[in-house]
Amino acid sequence: MPPAPLLPDEEGAPGWPTGIVGSMTHCRGYRAAVVARRTAVRALGIDAEPHRPLREGVVSAVARPEERAALAGLDGTVCWDRLLFSAKEAAFKAWSPGARAGGIRPRSLHDIRVTLHPADGTFRAEILPDHPEATCLEGRWLASGNLLLTAVSVPVSPAPSLSAGTNV
């Protein structure tokens, strides 16, 4: 593809060139972008966060009661609250209007229910309330030193489902 400006849309998300999907993220000391041809990948979402707990009050603003209960049962090797936030961010980006992962999208991070799978570094994200259309994405996460990374890839498939493999 020839070089092209990535002008922001009305919500500030990058406007990818025709035929391209992508996602960008940044936090202190880290920046990343992923891109793919729309013929190969339907949508992408990535997020990077510092590996430290969220500020007081943030988890209650973004996490659903069942998510907070699940976090309470996890060991302290990972800042699970921040990882949950990052997984929601990655999923939100994949559902954003620019990504076109489907006809519906969450209004806020609280509209996304994330289930973290500590044993295998994966997560599942669902838009709530439940919709008759397929509204689930699966992604991967990594805790590495001072950084938490999450990613969602929605492959192109003949089925109308948004359920994605974990091929990120």
N, C-alpha and C positions, 0 to 999 in steps of 0.2 A: 504494500500500500504506500502511496506517496505521503509525505508528511502533511499533516492537517492540524489546525488548531482544535483543542478540546474546549469549546465554549460551554459554559454552564447553562443548564436548563433553568426553568422558573423556580425550581427547588434547590438549585446550586449543584446538582449532580452533573458530572461531565457529559457532554453531548458527543457520543462516539460517532465516528464516520459511518456512513451507510455500509451495512454488511458486517459491522464489527460490534462485539460486546466486550465489556471490560468492567473493572472495578479498581479503585485506588484507596489507599489507606496511608496514614502517617501517625506517628507519635514521636516523642522526643527520641532522637537518635536512630529513627527507622522510617523509611519510606518505601512503598512498594506499589506496583501496578501489575495487573494481569489483563491480557487481551486474548481474544480468540475470534475466529470467523464465526458469524452467526449460523453458517451452514453446519458447523461442528458442535457448537455449544449454544444453548438457548439463553443462558444467563449466568453471570458470575457475581460473587460477592466475597470480599475479603475484609478483614479487620485486623489491626495490630493494636495492642494495649500494653502499657507497662505492667510487669508482673508484681503488682502490689494491690492490696485491698482497695475497694471503692471507698470514697469518702462517706462518712456517716450520712444516712438518709437516702443515698442514691439507690441502693438495692431495693428499698421498699417502693421507690418511684418506678422502677423498671421491671421488677420481678413479681410474678403472680404468687399468691399464697402457697400453692403446691410446689413452686420452684424454690421458694425460701425454705420450705420444709425439707426438700431434697438436699439443698446445700448444707443444712444443719447436720446431715448424716455423713458428710464426706470428710476425709482426713485433711490435715492442714498442709500437705505438701504442695498444693496448688492454691492460688487465690481464686477459689471457685466463683465467688461473686463477680469478680472482674471478667473471668472466663465466660460466665453466663451472659454478661453484658456484651462481650465481644461476639459471641455466637449470634445474639440477637441482631447486632449491627450488621454482620455479614449476611444474615438471612434477609434483613430489611433491604439491603442494597440489591440483593438478587431479585427481590419483589418490586423494586422501584420502577417507576414508569419507564425510565430509560432502558432498564434491563428487559422489560416485557416478558417476565417469566410466567405471567398469567393475567387473566382479566381482573382478578381481585388483588388487593394489597392491604397490608395493615396500615392503620392510621398512626400508630405509635408502637414503641417497643413493648408496651404492656399488652398489645394485641397479639403478640407472638409468644407461644409457649415453647420453651426449649427443654429438652431432656438431654442432659450430658451423660455420656458413657465413659467413665473414667478408665475402664479396663482396656479399651481399644482406641482411645483418642478420637471418637466420633461423637456426633450430636444429631438430634432430630429437632426440627423447627416446624411448628404448625401455626397457621393463622387461626385466631379465635374471634368470635364464636365459630364453631364448626360450620363449614359451608358445604353444600352438596358437591362443588367442584373439588378436585384433588388440590389440597393446600399444604402438602408436606414437602419439606426439603431435608436432605441429609447432608451433613458436612463433616469436616475433620478439624481437629484442633491440636495445637502443640504448645507446650510450656517449655521454653528454652532460656535458661538464665534469667535475665531481667525482662523477658518479652513473652507475651501470650499472642498466638496467631490463630485465626480461624478462617476457614474458607468453605465456600459452597459453589458447586458447579452443577448446573442443570443441563444434562445432555439433550441433544435433539433426539426425539424419539417419535415413532409413528403413533404411539398411544397419547391421548390427551392429558395423561397424568403429569403432575409436577414432581412426583416422587423421583428423587435423583439418586444415583449411585454415589458411592464415596470415592470416586475416582479423581479426587482433587490432588 
